[in-house]
Amino acid sequence: MQNAPGYELTKEVMATADVFLRESQRLFRPHGLTAAQYNVLHALSDAADGLSQRELGDILVVDRSNVTGLLDRLEKAGWVKRSDHPTDRRVYRVSLTPSGRKLWAKVEPRYLEVTEQVTAGLTGKQVRDAISVLKSLQTGAASWRLPG
């Protein structure tokens, strides 16, 4: 029996995500990073005033409790710091430390080099189309309901 095209597509997206995650370990592990920690550094790299944990969770599309654990480990490593928000005592601002910025500056060019290798066989149109499809899948995944 042949599976529906949507099934095949989501299966391949999940398989690709698994390969990306596994292979990203080769890039990040030598620097003491995980892919999730790299994503935090990436999100904070352009945030001069830092971000709140809620903003980080929204950017990373992860639960706030997961952000807390990630930040605990990054703070312990000395790569991020939490500071009191200037007007809201319930909120911390998270920003990169000088050590975190140095790590980011070291890892980011390597990451960009790898992404160029991974996408080298694709045309600009294929990349744009893939991004569009993936964004549609993200929207669909965020709003699915159980049948019945």
N, C-alpha and C positions, 0 to 999 in steps of 0.2 A: 504494500500500500504506500502510495506517495503522500508525503506530508504537505500541508498547506504552505504556500510561499512565506507567509508571515512567520510560521513556525521555523522554517529553514533560516530566515533572516535573523530572527532573535537568537537562534542556536549559534549562528556564526558570529553574531555580535558578542555573545557571552564567551565563546571560545577565543575570540580576538582579545577581549578584555583580560581573560586569564593569561594569554601569552604575553600581553603587554605588562601585566603585573609581575609575572615570573621573570621576564627578561629585564624589567626595570631594576630588579634586585642586583643584577650584575653591575649596573651603573651606580646605584645609590649605596649599596652595602659597603664598598671600600671607604666611603665617607662617613659611615656610621648612621646613615639615613635609611628610612623606609620611603616607599612611594607616597604614603599619606603625609609623612613629615615634610617631604619635598614640596608637596602641594601647599602646606601651610607656609613654608618659606616663600614660595611663589606668590601666594596671596598677599603676604606682608611686604614683599619686596618693593612695591610701588606705593605703599600706604605710609606716607611720611609721619602722619599723626597716629599710626597704628589702627587697629580694628578692634571692635568688641568681639567677645566670643560668639555672640549671636550672629554678627556679620560674617565671621569666619565660617560658622556652620552653614549659613545661607550660601556662601560662595562655594564651599566644599561639598555641599549637598549631603551633609552628615548630621546626625543627632548631636545636640549640645553636649550630652554626656561623653560622646566620642571625642569631641573637641577638647574637653577638659583633660582627658587622658593623654591625648596628643600633646597638649600644651605642657602638662606636667613633665613629660619626658623631654620635650624640647627645652623647657626652662632648666631642668636638671642638667642638661648638656651645656647650658650657657648660651643657647642660640636665640632664645626669645626671652622677653621680660614682660611681666604684667605690671601695669601702673594703674593707680586710681584714676577714674574718670573725673575730669575737672568739675562737672556739675551734677553727676549722678553717682552717689556712693554705692549703688547696687551693681555698678558696671565696672569692669576692668578694661583698660585699653591694652592690647597686645601689640608689641612691636619687636622688630629684630634688634638684637644686640650687635655691637661691632663684630663680635665673633660670628654671629649668624649672618651678617652681611658679607663677611669674608668667605664663609662657606658657600653662600649663595653665588658670589662672584666666581668661585671656583667650579661649582657644579653646573650652573646654568649654561655656559658655553658648550660643555660636553653634552648636556641634554639636547640643546639645539642641533648639535652635530648629528646625534643619533636620530632625531626626528627627521632630519634631511635624508639620512640613509634609508629610513623606513618608508618615506613617501617618495623616494626618487623616481619610482616607476609610474607615478601618477601625474596626469596633466593638472593644470590649475582648475579646469572645469570639474574634473573628477573629485578633486579635493573639496571644492565648493559644494558639489552635489552631495558628497558623503557627509559633510558637516550639516547640511540641511536635513538629510535623512536621519542622522543621529539626534539632532535636536527634536525632530518629530517623535522619534522613539522615546526620548527622555520625557517629553510631555505626556505621551501615552502611558509610559511606565508609571508616572507620578499620579495618574488619575484612573487606573484600572480598578475594576470592582469584581468581586467573586460572582461567577454565574449563578443564576437561580434566585 
